[in-house]
Amino acid sequence: MEQRPLLSVVVPFYNEEGNVAPLFERLESILVSLPGAPSYEIVAVNDGSTDATLERLHDQVRSRKGIVAVNLSRNFGHQLAATAGIDTAAGDAVILMDGDLQDPPDLIDAFVARWRDGYDVVYAVRRSRKGESLFKVLTARFFYRLVRRMTKVDIPVDTGDFRLMSRRVVEALQRSPERHRFLRGMVSWVGFRQVGVPYDRDERHSGVTKYPFAKMVRFAIDGITSFSDAPLRLASYLGFCSSAVAFVYALIVIVSKLFNLNPPAYTPGWASTIVAVIFLGGIQLIGIGILGEYLGRIYEEVKGRPIYLISDVERS
């Protein structure tokens, strides 16, 4: 039987043609210098790139050893591309990282050392985020803390998907075939021994971010609704609050009519009616929208389609 490699490094790529060669060069220099010279493989996932990323990956397969290029049939998104790589990886430990060189490969040495100390998950904690706007930094900090407060899972703050996972953690993830995936939350939900390693996140080596504001919002919604039913309770709370406000307002109107408290020149207009209708209508739409998010997830799950499709796999 073929011996399993000790380490698998999983890297999803989407339109990162300028980052492929520099990343592989740095990864190889780090992996070959690890204590004990462990065997390794690099699993690169092409997530339906429209530039020359796939060609650059084929170049790496032809020029280096231990490379696995997984080509998805179309663009499925970062989380599903990462899942495809994790499912393909054969190592005793799997390291997940981005392909833009913002996650420094130099941290792999510390990951492996902590794994050898007995930890099943070693995740990177961001001390700083170079090359990112103040708006993105602040919204990211708010998001992580909001998710932590709203969920029952202890998800570390200021962490991304850059982490090492033991084989039993990977196998636990493979038994969780949900479609709207929030991997950092799923890894925290699995449990086992976990520890963080602080680092300073670098700027992108080349290209542009694949997470504009709209995708960030979508990702935040996925993270919250995947691990919390608090939004459903929020809709109920808003309904009770709006009913209480309407009840108090009705009492005020009745008392005013009974005791003729309105000034003689006061004529009730349409403004108060419109405000009440808009307020109650907004509450109802919020509740319907929250229910729609959860119903949409149920709809996607019951269809039972594969969460990703692989076009081909090339190995060196």
N, C-alpha and C positions, 0 to 999 in steps of 0.2 A: 504494500500500500504506500502511496505517496505521503511523505512526511508533511504534516501541517506546518506552515510557517509560524514563527512565534508572534510576529507583528504584522498587522494589516493596516495600511493607511488609506482611508477612503476620502476622496476629494471629488465633489460634484463640480462640474464646469458648465457654465452657460455664457457663451460669447466672451471667452477669456483667452483668445488666441495669443495675446501678448504676454500672458502670465504663465503659459504651460511650460516652456523651456526653463525659465528662471526658477520656477517652483520645483520642478523635477531635479534640477541641479542641486538646489539647496537641500531637498529631502534626501537625496542619495548621499550627499556629504555628511549629513547628520546620522542617517541610519547605519552607514558602514562604520561610523566611529563610536557607536554605542558600546558600553562595557559588555564584554562577552561576545561581541559580534553576532547578535541574533539574526536568524533568517527573517526575511521580510518580503512583503509584496506591497505594491502601490495600486490600489483599485481606483481608476479614474473613470468617472461617469459623465458622459456627454449628454446633457439634458436638452436635446433638440436644438443645439446651437445653429445659428444661421451664418456665422462667419467661418473662419478656417480652423476652429478649435479641434474638430474631429481629425483633420489632416495633421495637425500638430501632435495630437495624441498618437496617431499611427506612426509618426516619426519616432516618438519615444519608445513605442513597442519594438520597433525595428533596431533601435540603437542601444537599448538598455535591457537588463535582465530584471525579472520579477515584476513586470508591468502587466496589468490587466485593464484593458480599455473596454468599458461597457457603454454601448451606444443605445440610448432609448429611442423608441419609435417616434416620439415627438417631445415637446416641452411639457413636462408634468409638474414643474415647480421644484424649488430647492429641497423641501422636506421629503418629497417622494423620491427625488434623485438620490438624496442621501440614504434613504431607506433601501433603494436598489443596490447601492454600494455596500451597505451593511449586510444585506442578504447574500451578496456575492462573496464577501470577504471570508477567508478561511482561517485567519489567525487566531491564536489563543487570546490575543488582545487586539482590539480594533480601535484605531485612532481616527476620529472624524474631524475634518478641518475644511475651511473654505479655500478656494483656488485663486484668490486675489492677493495672496501674500500678506494680508492683514493679520492673519494668525501665524506668528513666527514659528517655523519648524524647529528652531533651537529649543523650544519648550518641550519637545518630545523626550529629551533626556530626563527632565524632571518628572514627566508623566510616567515613564517606564520605572524610574526609581521608586516612586510612590506605589506603583502597581506591585512591584516586587516586595514592598513592605507589607502587602496584604490587602490593599484597597481594590475594590471592584470598579469604581468609577473615580477618575481623576479629571476634574473640570477646571478650565481656565477662568479666572476672575479678572475682569478688566479694571485696572487702576486708572488708566487714561485711554482716550480714543483719539488718536492723531488723525488729522485730515477730515474731521467731521464737524458739521456746523453745530453751533450752540443749541439750536432748535432740536436737532436730532439727538444730541447728548441728553438734553433735559427730558424730552419725550420718552427716550429709552429708559432713563432712570425712573420716571413716573410709571411707565408700563410694568417694569419688573416688580416694583413695590405694590402696585395695584393687584397684579396677579397673585403675589404672595399673600396679600390680605384676603382675597376673595376665594382662594382655593384651600382645600384641606391638605394639599400636598406641599411639602416643604421644598419649594423651588428656590434655589439660591439666586440672589439678586446680582445684577451686572455680569451675567454669564451668557455666552452664546452656545453654539453647538460644538465648539472646539473642546474636545475631551477624549479621554481614553476609557474604553469599556472592556471588561473581562468577557470571556466567552459566555458565561452563564447570564450576564446582563444582555448580551446580544441575542441569545436564545429566548430570553423573556420578551424582548422587543419583537422577535419574529412570531411570537404567539399572540401578538396584539395587532391584528390587521386593520385597524381603523384607518379611514381615508383622510380625514382632516387631522393631520398629524402635527403635533407640537413636541418635537423630539426631546428638547431639554426638560419639558414637563414629564414626558413618559419615562425618561431615564430616572428622574427623581422619584416618580411613583414606584418604580421597580424596587427601590430600596438598596439593600446591601451596604457595605462600607463605602462611603464617599468622602472625598476631600478636595479642597480647592487649592489651586496654585495661582498666585497673583502674577499679572504681567501687564505690560504696556502695549496696547494694540497699535500696529503700524498703519501707515497710509497705504492705500492701494498702490500696487506696483505699476499698473496701467489699466486703461479702460474706465468705465463708469459704474456706479453702484447699480445693482439689479433690484434694489429695494427702494423705489421712490415712495412718496408719502402714501399713495393709495394702497400699495402693497403692504406697507407697514401697518396701516389701519386694518387691512384684511387679516394680516398675521396676528395682530393683537386680538381681534375678535375670535380667531381660531383658538388662540391660547386660552382665552377666558372661558369660552363656551365648551372647550374640551375638558376642562377640569373643574368647572364650577356651575352650579345651578342657581347661584346668587342672582343673575339677571332675571330669572323667572320670578324669584321672590320679590325683586325690586318692582316688577310690574304690579304685583299684588299690593305692595306697600303704596305705590303711587295711586292705585285705585282707591284704597282706603283713605288716603290723605285727601284726594280730590272729593270723595264723598263727604268727608268731615267738613271740608271748606264749604261745599254746597249746602250742607245741613245748617252750618252756622249762619251762612248768608240768608237762607230761607227764614231762620228765626228772626234775624234783624229786620227783614222785610215785613214779617207778620207783626212784630212789635211796633214797627213804625206805622203800619196801617191802623192798628188798634188804638194807639194813643196819639195818632195824628202828629207824629214828630217831624214830618217833612215840612220844610218852610213853605209858605203859601205860594211862592213863585216857583217852587221846585216841580218840574214835570219829568217823570221817569222817561228816559230816552232809550235809544237802542244800544248805546255804548256798553252799558253793563251786561246786556244780553249777549252782545257779540263777544265780549271778553270771556264770559262764562262758557259760551259755545266753543270758542277757540281753545280755551284751557282744557276743557273736558275732551275735546276732540284730539288735542295733542297727547294727552295721557292715553287715550285709547289707541292711537297710532303707535305710540312707543310700545305699549303692551303687545299689539299685533306684530310689530316688527321683531320683538324679542322672541315671541312664539314662532315666527317665521324662520328665524335663524336655527332654532332647534329642530323644527319640522323639516327644514331643508337638509339637515344632517341625517335625520332618520331616513329621508327619501334616498339620499346618496348611499347610505349603508345597506338598505334593503335590496337595492338593485344587484348587489353582489358582483360588480365588475372588478377585474384586477386593478390594483391601485397603481400599477405601472406596467408597461410592456417593453421588453428588450428587443431591439432590432438585431443586434449581433454582439458577440464578445470576441475580442482578440487578445491573445496572450503571447508574451515574449518567451 
